[in-house]
Amino acid sequence: MDALPAYDVIVIGSGAGGGTLAHRLAPSGKRVLVLERGDYLPRERDNWDSTAVFVKAKYRAPEFWLDRHGNEFPPEVNYYVGGNTKFYGAALFRLRPEDFGELRHHDGISPAWPLGYDDLEPYYTQAEHLYLVHGRHGEDPWEGPCSAQYAYPPVEHEPRIEQLSLDLEKQGLHPFHLPIGVDLTQDEDGRATHSSACIRCNRVDGFPCLVRAKSDAQVICVEPALRHPNVDMFTNARVTRLETDTSGRSVTSVVAQLPGEREARFSADLVVVACGAVNSAALLLASANDRHPRGLANSSDVVGRHYMRHNNLALMAVSKEPNDTQFQKTLALHDWYLGADDWEYPLGGIQMLGKSDADQIHGEAPRWAGAVTPDMPFEVLAHHAVDFWLCGEDLPRPDNRVTLEDDGRIRLTLDEGNNIAGLRRLRHKLQHMLGHLGMHEHRLLSRSIYLHKGMPIGATAHQAGTVRFGTDPASSALDLNCKAHDLDNLYVVDTSFFPSIGAVNPSLTAIANALRVGDHLLERLG
């Protein structure tokens, strides 16, 4: 086993949490090492090919996890520099202020956070500016107060989505420009200028960006961090366990598998785990020792528990008029986020998806048998498609959890029917409006290929909650600074720390928290 030089901080993972943290620490001069289990994503034409990305899942990790019954399934995970942000839709929402308090849902309680919206607000602003978020604060009546406007104007709607926004307003609703992280400069007509990195194409959602214009963690944070001489990164370095000293209070070694079956041991004053909620929990569980028989940071027995992943629906409506939109992901609606006039519980939010194309629709063909009529073949359907993403809150259940098999494989136990009544009502709200929105009223088709063959357990892109933070070591694994209660130098900085997940994409909250914890680490390092 190779023993390598000591660092001030080791960050395990280079996604929204780990990549952002490395960027925050880089200017300090402290020696920072990033360990990434994947490599750089290859830049190739398949990056933008629907069949390669969605149908064949070319870039998905070639691994299988087990469900509660022991059946294998392919999780929606991607191991590359930048983590899952290489494939996310870059929708960068803040949680609502109410999400930080206790919320009563149809199926139970969404618990309060140990800090409030105001504590995270300055970091939300910093995160929005760092990740080039385009939007306009003030359009969404239910968003929280903001200390600064977005640094970049919203991505303008194309004509069919502009008409959709006007039609929603006619229904008394409050559509707003979706906050999205792209390196886009628009002219007075909303088109990409000749110098804009983003070209306003239809490949933003679920695809890696071939022109490096999507605000992923590699482009925004990792590469700038590596320009500092004090920051190193090992790719293809899969961390297998963390070792502690004899007291069990300090992580002394990070053990990683390197190419060529070579095992290496790294050390640092501070160790930060940011592998994603499932893999972070798995790493802590795999690091069990005599002092920590249930796994590191797990005296409370919460590590791996309270897994959340949102209740999502990807739906395609059929417009009566052709939809020539290319960059469709520009609109969102939160009127029923916290409840409705006919229901007292939260429903969730609606936002646009990236524009579906003929290849994706052909991939859905077996499931849509009977839904396509001779007057609307697949190519015509693609031309008239308008795509929506419905997002409802999943609740943290202790029995929804990550565990390890004796051979080290990951088992994900999940109740797939948790708190879905609100999502069903949200779908009905959309369904009943279709006729007023210029859509065919009875055609609202499920885009299961976007959710990896319609397997809810496999849709792990919004995973969270497995190493929750809190003030009580008996019911949480981390303190308010995301340091393990049980250890002096171990932190977890990804979506694992969430006590609840709200009903918006979790990436911006993970980014903002990484900036917050980064400031704490800089103060600690002196």
N, C-alpha and C positions, 0 to 999 in steps of 0.2 A: 504494500500500500504506500502511495506517495504522500508525504507530508509537505504541504505548500505554505508559503509565507502567511503570517498572520495579518489580519485586516482590522480596521475599526468597526466596520459593519459588513455583514454578509446579508444580501437580499436574495431570497430563493423565489424566483419567478419574475417575469419582466412584463406583466400585463398592466391593467389599469391601476392596480395597487402597487406592485413591485416596481414597475417602470417609472411611475410617477414619483415614488419615494426616492429612487436612485437619482432622478433629476433634481429633486429638492436638496439632496445631500451633496451633489457633485461640486458645487462652487465652494464648499467648506474647506477643501483641502484634505479632509479625512479620507483614509484609504477605504474604498468601497468596492466590494466584489458582488457582481450579479451572477447567479447560477441559473441557467435556463436549460430545461430538459430537452427542448427542441432546438432546431437550427433556424436560420433565416428562411422565410418562405421564398421559394423560387419565384422569380418574376418571369412569367411565361403567358402565352395567349390563353391557356386554360384558366388563368385567374378570372377571366371574364366569360367563361363558357358555362352556360346554365347546366348542360348535361354533366360536365365534369364536376361542378361545385355541388349541385343539388341532387341529381339523379345518381351519379356514381360516387358522390361524397369523396372525391379524390384527396382532399386535404384534411379530412377528419382523421383523428388519431386511430391507428389500426389496433384498437384494443376493445375488449368487451368487459362490462361489469355484470354483476348478477342482480336480479331483482329479488323480491322477498321470497319467491318460490324457488330460487336457485336457477332460474332461466337466464341465459345470456342475452344482453342487448347492447347495441353500439351507442355510447353516449355522445352527445353533441359537444365534443371538446377538440381543441386544436392546439398542438404543442409547437409553437413557433415563437421567435422573438416578437414581443408585443402581445403574446397570449391570444385570448379570444377577441381582443379588440381588432385583430386583423380581419375578422369576419363580422363584427357587429355592425349594426345599422347607424351607429354614431348618433343616435337619439339621446341627448344629454339633458335629462330633466332633473330638477330638484325635487326631492320629496316635499310634499305639502307640510305646512306647520302642524296640521292635525296628525300627520303620520308619526310625529315624535311623541304624541300622547297616546293614552289608551283609547282604542276604538272598538266599539262593539259591532261585530259582524253577525250575519245570520247563523254561522256555525261556531261562534265563539269570540274570544277576545284577541285583538291584536295588541300586544303589550306596549307600554310606554318605554321610551329610551331613557337611559340615565343622564342624557344631556338633551338640550332643546334645539329647535331650529336656529335660534339666535346664536348658539355656540358654533354652529357649522356655517352660518351665513357668510362670514368673510371668506371662508375657504371655498364655498360655492362660487363666489365671484372670481376668486383667483383661478379656480379650476376652469370656469367658463372662458376666461381670457387665455389661459394657457392652451386649451384644446380648441381654440378658434371657433367657439360656438357662435352660430348665427341665429339670431332671434330678436324678439322685442318684448322686454318685460313690461307688464301692464295690460297686455291683451287678454291674458287668462285671469278672470276675476278671482280664481281660487288659489293662485300662487301666493307665496309668502312675500314679505317685504324684501326689497333688494337694495343693497348699498351702492350699486353701480349698474348702469345699463350694460347690456351685452356690448362687447367691443366691435361686433360686426352686425350689419343689418340682416334681417331675416332673408332666407332664400325665397325669392319671389315664386308665387304660384304660377304654373302654366295654365293656359286658358280653361281646360276642363276642370282643374282643381279650384281655380278662382271661382268658377260657376258653382261648384259644390259648396264652397265657403259661403257664397251669397245665398244659396238655397237653404243652408243650415241656419243662417241668420234669420231668414224668413220664417223659420220654424220657432223663432224665439230663443235660439241657442247661441253659444259664444265660441265659435271656432277660433283658433289662434294659430300663428305660425309655429310649427314644430321646431324646437331648438335642436340644431344639428351641427356637429363638428366637421366642417369641411374647409379646405383652403381655397375658397372661392372669391373671386372679384367679379361683380356684375356690372353691366352697363345700365343705362337708364331704362332699358326694356327688360332687364332681368337676365339677359344672356351673359354667358361667360366671356370676359374680355380676352383679348389675344394673349395677355400675360398671365391669366388665371391658371393656377395649377389644376383646379377642378374644371371639368368640361361639361358639367351638368348632364351626365350620361344616365343610363338606366341600370347601372351596375353597383350602386352604392350599398344596397341592403343585402347582406349575406355573402357578398363577394369581397375578396381582398382587392385593394385599389392598385391597379397596374401603374397608374401615374402618380402614386404617392400623395394623393390629394385628400384622402380621408384622414381624420385626426385619430390615428391609432397610436398606441403607446410606443411602438418602435420609432415612428417618424417624429412624434412630438417630444418624446422624453428620452428614450434609450440612446438613440444616436447622438443627440446633443450632450447627454451625460458622458458618453464615451470619449468626447473630445477633450475632456479634462484628464490630465495625466494620472490623477489619483483614482480613477475609476477603471476597473477591469471587468471583463465578462467572459465566462466560459459557456459556450453553447454545447448542446448534446451532453449535458451534465445532469443526470437524473439523481436527485438527492434521495437516498434510501432510508436514512435514519439520522437522528440527532443524539449525540452522546453527552452525558453530564458528568460533572465531578462527583466525588464520593458523597458529598452532602446532598446532591440532587438539586441544588439551588441555582446552578449555572450550567449553561450549555458550553461545553469545551470543544466539541468537534462536530463539524458537518460532514457527513460521509456521503460521497457521490460516486456514481458509476459513470465512468468516462468512456469514450470510444475505445474499442479494442479490449473490452472487458476489464479495463484498468480501473481499480478503485482508488479514490483519492480522499484525503482527509484535510479539510479546511478549518481554520479557527479565526475567531473574531471576538472583540469585546461585546458586541451586540449582534444578535441573530434575528432576522426578520423573515417570517414565513408568509409567502404571498403566492400560493400555488393554485388558487381557486378553492371554493368552499369545500368541495369533496376531497380534493387531493391534499389540501392543508390539514383537514381532519385526519385523513389516512396517514399522513406523515407523522403526526403527533401520536396516533395510536400505534404505529409501527415502531416508535421510539421508546416503548415501555421498557423499564428496567426495575431493579430491586426497589429503588426509591419511588418510582412512579409505575406501579404494577398495572394500572389501567391506561397508561399512556401519559405523555408529557402534558402538563397544564390541565390535568383531568381529575384532580381530587374531588371535584364536584360531580363527576360523571356526566357532564354535558357535552364533552367533545364528541362530535359526530351527530349529536341529536339536534332537533329543531330545524332540520333541513327544509328549505323553502325554495320554490322555483317559479312562482307566479302561475296563475291559471290563465292560459293564453288561447286565443283563437286567431288563426290566419284565415281571412275570408275574402272571397272575390265576388263583387257585385258586377252586374252586366249593364253597362250604360246604353241607353237608347241611341245616343249619338256616339260616334267614334271617339275614343280617348287616345289622342296622339301624344300624351304626356311622356316625357322621358324621365325627368327627375321628379318623381311623384311624392317623395317623402317630405312634404312641406306643411302638412296640416295636422292638427290634433284637436280633441274635444274632451273637456273635463266636466261638463255640466252635471254628470251623474257620478262623479268620483266619490262623493261622500254620501250619496243617497238620492232619492227621487221623490216626486210628489205622491207616488203610489207605493213607495217602499222606504222604510226607515233606515235600511242598512246600505253601506257602500256598494256600488256596482263596479266601479273602475273607470278606465279611460279608453278612448278610441284614438287611434292615430293611423296615418297612412303607411302602407308598406311600399317597398320598391316595386316598380311596375313589372307585373308578370309578363312573360313572353311565350311564344309558341312552344319552345322546348320544354319549359316548365309545365305548361298546360298539357302537352303530350305525355309528360311524366305522370300526370294525374289521371290519365285516360281510364285506367282500369277501375278507379273508384268512382268516376263520373259517368259510368255506363248508364244510359237513359237520361242523363241530364243535358246531353248535347243533341240538338235536333238537326235535321237535314238543312234547315235554313240558317243554321249557325254552326258551321264546322269549327274545328279548333283554331284555325288561323283567324277567322272572323271573331271568334270568342276572345282571342288574345288582343285584337284591335279594340274591342269594346270593354275590356276588363278594367275595373277600378278596385284597388286592393286595400283592405283594411286589416289592422292589427288591433284586437281587443285584449285588454290586459286587466285582470282582476287579482286581488290580493290572495295569496296563499297564507295560511296561518301556521305558526310554529308549533308543531306537535312533537313531544319528546320521542314518540315512537317512529316518526319519520327520520330516519337516521342512516349514517354511514358506519359500517362495521367492516372488519377485515376477516377473511377466511384464514384457515391455518396455512394455506399456501400463499398468503399475502394478497389475494385478489380482493377487489372492492365489491361489497354488497351494499346496494342502496334499497332500503326498505321504505316504501312510499305508499300512502293512502291517496290514490289518484282522484278520489271524490271529495277532497277537502275544500269546503267553502266555495263550491261552484255555482250556487244558486244565483249569486250576484252577476256572474259572467253570463249565465243563461238569460237573465233579464236584460243585460246590456245588449246581447245579440237580438233579443226581441225588439228593443228600442230601435236598433238600426234597421232591422227587417221591416218594421212598420213604417219607416220613413222613406223607404226606397222609391216609392212612387212620387214622392214630393222632391226627390233629389235627381230626377231624370234617369232612374234606373228601372229595369224590369223587376216588378214587385216580388216575384216568386223565385228569382234566381240569386241565391246567396250561397255560394259553393265554398266548401272547406278546402283550403290549400294545405293539405296534410304533408305534401313534400317539403314545405317550408319548415314543418315541425318534425322532420325526419320520419316519414311514413306514418304519421299519426300516432306515434307511441308517446304518450305524455311523459313517461318516465325517461325517455331518451332525450327530451328537450331540456337540456341542462344549461343552456346559455345564461339564464338568470339565477343560477344557483347561489344560495346565501344561507347564513344562520348557524353554521355548524360549530363555531367557536365563539359564542356570543360574549359580548362585554357587559359589564355591570359593576355595581358597587359591592355586591355580596359574593364573596368567594364560594359560598355554599350553592349558589345557583347560577354562577357564571364562570367562564374560564379566564377572562381578561378583565383588567381594570379599565378606567376611562381613557387611558393613554394606549390601550390595546396591548399592554404588557401582561404576560401570564401572571396570575396571582401567585402561582406556585414557584416561579423562577424569577431570578433577578435580571436576566439579560435576554429573554425571549419575547418577541413581539409577533403579532399576526396582523397583517395589513392587506386584506382583500375583503370581499363581501362576507367572509366567515363571521365577522364581528356583529353583523346586523341582528338585533333582537326581533325586528319585524321587517317586512320588505316593501310595504306600501303597494301601489299599483302603477308605478312607473319604472322604466329601465333603471337598473341599479348602478350603472357605470359612473355617473357623475358623483354620486355619493361616495363611492369607493375612492375616486380620484381626490375629492375634497378631503376625505378623511386621511388619505395618504399624505397630503400636504400638511394637515394638522399634526399628525404623528411625526412627520419629518421635522417640524419645528420643535417638538418635544425632544426628539433625539439629538438635534443640534444643540439644544440647551444642555442636555445631559452630557454630551461629549465635550462641552466647554469650548 
